[in-house]
Amino acid sequence: MGSTLVLEHLDLDVVEGEFLVLLGPSGCGKSTLLHAVAGLIDTEAGSVHIGGQDVTWADPKDRAIGMVFQSYALYPTMNVERNMSFGLRVAGLPKAEIARRVAKASSMLQLDALLARKPAQLSGGQRQRVAIGRALVREAQVFLFDEPLSNLDAKLRTELRRELKALHRDLGATMIYVTHDQVEAMTLATRVAVMRGGRIQQIGTPGEVYARPANTFVAGFLGSPSMNFVDGEIAGRGVTLGVRPEHVALLPGDDAEITLVEAMGAHEVVWLDMAGHRLAAIAPAEDVHRIGDRVGVQMDLDRAIVFDPVSQERIELPASAFQPRSR
């Protein structure tokens, strides 16, 4: 049988103590990379080092890691307390230390009232919280998270994001977190690695990858709605201009037609047709915009990004000289 190449020419250096988020669409290789770090899959080439030690061929239990899977992977015959403390008991830690760690994790994850229950008596969200707690009690050198919040409701996801960020701050441990959710990436990460097709497209702080995307894929993947792209020219050269919806202002005028309005509470997303280009703009909720209305469009070119239309890479050209092309 043949083999499928998932990760290719990938070189990633995780700084000790950072919260690195691997962000990308399904099938981009982010979970495969995490599992290779954990030792759950073998690498055909290259090596994995943790804390200066080559652990490429070490068993997962010998890598000083704590891991939370996308699935719960709980022991069905053990109650919550026993599930959380199992690894510590196997490692022979003193009972008092085990109790301290379990109490700390269960309090943080709102599990105190559930310690005597078995997994079958828990909701899906509660089971994932137990799985997170089982990793946290290890107080390991590196924590690995494979989309741990995907089965939780929106309110609890927000709470656990805050608690995970606080845990990272308090422990100072290295954390690698896989997600396709850009909100999780932008709120949790000290650095984000955006992946596509088994390769890292860009790595940097959340602010860097959002404001200065390396290519149109990164630009389009981050943001909700994603970045607008407009074909045009700068000094006779064909380019693609990228501008975020929040940097598009609507004014009295006749530049574009409103095709859709999405109410988002404090603001609304206004979709436009401008000479054949589909644009999104963020407008205050109190402004009145109706489908079919004509409006003026002012793009903040100081915050726009210029891309090469062939390579799709960011290029350094002055966006102030941009001229749109009609479609």
N, C-alpha and C positions, 0 to 999 in steps of 0.2 A: 504494500500500500504506500501511496505517496504521503508526504507531510506538507502541512500548511505553515508558511512563514508568517508569524504573527508580529514579532518584533524584529526590526532590522536596523543595524547601525545605531543602536541606542546607547547613549552615554549620559548617565544621570548621577550627579553628585549631590547628595542630600546633606545639608549642613546640620551638625549636631544641635539639637534643641529646637529645630524649626518645625512648623506645621506646613507640610507640603501637600498640596491637593493635586491629584491627577484628574484632569477634567477633559471630557470628550464624549462624543456620541457612542452609542452601543456598537461594539465590534472594533473599536479603535485600538485595543490592546492594553487598556489601563488595568483591568483586573488581572490579565495574564502577567503583566509586569509586577503587580503586587504579589501574586502567588509565587513568582520566581524569587522575589525577595524573601518570602516566607519559607521557601523550600518545599512548597507543595507540588511544584513541577520542576523538572530538570531543565537546565539551559544547555543547548547544544554548543554554544560558544560563549566566551566571555567569563566574567566572574562576578561574585557578589561579596561585598565586604561590609561588615557591621562592626562599628567601634574599632576599626583598624584590624579586625580579624577576617581572614578569608573563610567564609562560611559556604562557599559554593556547593560543597558536597556534604555539609553538615545537616543532620536531621532537624526538622522544625523545632523540636523541643530543646535543641542545643543552640538556638540562635538568639536567645534573650529577647524574644518578641512576645507581644500579646496581640491576638488577632480577633477581629469581629467580622464574621461572614455576613453575606447578604441573607442567607438562610439562618435560622436560629441555632441549629445543631446543638440542642439541649438534650440532656439525659432524661428520658421520660419517666423513669422510676424514682428520680431524685427530686426533692423539693427545691425551691429557689435557693435557699441558703446552701444546700449541699452542692447544687450546680455551680454556684459562684465560688465555693471554697474547694472544689474537688482538686484542682491543680495544685493548690497550696498544701492540701493534706498529703497528696502524693509526693510533693517535694519535701515533706517533713517539717514544715514551719511550726513553731510553737502555737498552741491553741489560742493564747491571748493575742498573738499577732494576727492570726487568721480572723479572729473575732473583730479586731480593730479594723482591718481592711474591709471586711464584709460590711460592717456597720457604716463605714465612711461611704462606700460605693452605693449601698442600698438607700442611704439617706439622700445622696445626690440624685439618684435615679427614681426617687419616690417609690421604693420597693419595700419599705419597712413593714407595711401591712400584708405583704405577700410572701414573706420569707418561708412560711410553712406550706405554701401551696405547691402543687406539681404543675408542670408545663401544660397539661391538658385542661387545667382550671384557669388558665390565663388567656387573655386576648392576644392577638398577634403582636400588637404594640408592646404589651407587657413582656412577652417572650423575648422580643428584640432588646428591650431594656435589660433583661437578665443576661443576655449574651454580651451586651456592652459591659455590664458589671463584672462578668467573669473575666474579661480582659483587663479591666481597670484594676482589679485586686492584685494582679501580678506585679504592678508597678515596674514594668519591664523597661529595658533600655530603648526599645522601639515599639510603638503601637501602630498596627496596621488595621485600617478600616475599609471594608469593601461595601460601599453604599449601605451603611448600617441604619440609616433613618428612613429608608424607602418605604417601609411598611407602617410608619407611624402617621398619626393624623397631624394636620398642619400646626395646631397649637403646640403639641408635644415636640414636634420637630424643631420649632422655634426655641422652645425651652432647652432642649437637649443640645442644640447648636451653641447656645450660650454657656451651658454647663461644660461642654467639651472644650470650648475656648478657655474657660476659667481653669479647667483641669490642666490644660497645656501650660497656662501661665503659672499655676501653682507647682506643678511637677517639673517643668522645664525639660520634659522628655521629648524625644524626636517622634513625630507623628506623620504617617503617610496615609492619606485619605483618598479613596476613589469615589467619584461621583460623576453623574451627567447633569447634575443640578447646579447651574451657575450661581444661584443664590447661596447655596452651601459653600461653594468655592470662594466666592467673593467675601463672605462674612467670616469664614474660618481660617483661611490660608494666610501664612506669612509670605509664601510664594505659591504660584499656580503654574503647573506644567500642562499646557493645552496639547492634546494628542489627536492625531488623525492617521489612520492607516498604519499603525504600529510605530509611528515616529513622533517625536516631540516637535511641535510647530513653533512653540515659543514658551519660554519660562521666565517668570519675573513676578514682581509684586502684583496684587490684584489691580492696583491703580495703573501700573505700567502696561499690563496686557490689555486693559480696557481703553486707556487713552492713546497708546502707541502700539496698536496691533501690528504684528510682523507681516501679515498677509491678509487677504480677503477672507480666508476661512476663519481665522481667529477673530477678525472684525465682525463677521457675520454670526459666529457662534455665541459671542458674548453680547449681552444686552437684550432687553425685552421691552418693546420690539427691537429687533437687531438693527445694525447700522444700515443706513440708506446708501445705495450705490448709484452714482450718476455718471454716465459716459460723457466725455467731452474732450477739450483740448487745453493745453497750456503751452503758449508760445509755439503753436503749430504741431505740437506732439500730442498723440492720442493718449489719454489717461482715463482712469476711473477714480472719481472722487468719492470718498467715504465720509459721511457726516451722521452723527448720532441724532435720533429723533428729538432729544432734548435741546439740541443746538439748531433746530429749525423753528423759526418764529413765523407766526401767521399774522398778516397785516391786511389792511384794506388794499384791494388790488385785483388783478385779473391774471395772475401767473398760473394758477392751478384750479382744478375742480375737486371739491370734496366728494369722495366716493363712499366713505364709511366713517362712522364715529363710534368709538368704544368708550363707554363710561367706566372709569376706574376708581371712583370715589373722589379723592382729592384732586384728581386730574383726569383728562381724557386723552385718548389716542385718536388723532385725526388722520385718516388715510386720504392721500391726494393723488391725482393724476396731473403731472406737470409735463406737458409736451411729450407724453408717452412714457414718462418715468413714474414709477410707483414709489411714493414717499410716505413716511410716517412722521408725524409731528406730535410733540407733547404740548398740550395746552391746559390752562387752568379750567377747573370744572365749571366755574361761574361764567366762562365765555360761552357764547351761543354759536354753535356751528351746525349747519344742516346739510344733509346730503344734497348735492346739486349746486350748492353755493360756490361762487368764485371768490378766491382769496389771493392776496399777495404772499409770496414766500421769500423769507430772508434767511439764508444759511450763514452760520457763524464760521467763516472760512479760516479764522485764526485757529479753530479747533478741528478743522477738517483734516483728513489724511488722504494723501495721493498714492495710488497704486498703479503699477504697470499692468495694463490690461491683458498682456500675454503671460507673464510669469506670475501675476497676481501678488507679487511682493510689494511691500511699501517702498516708495522712492522719495527722495528728498527734493521736491519741487515746491515752489511757492503756490499754495492753494489760492492765494488772493488773485492770481491771474487766470483762474479757471473760467472757461466758457463752456456751458452745457451744449450738448448736441441733441437736436430734435430726433425723435424716433419715428 
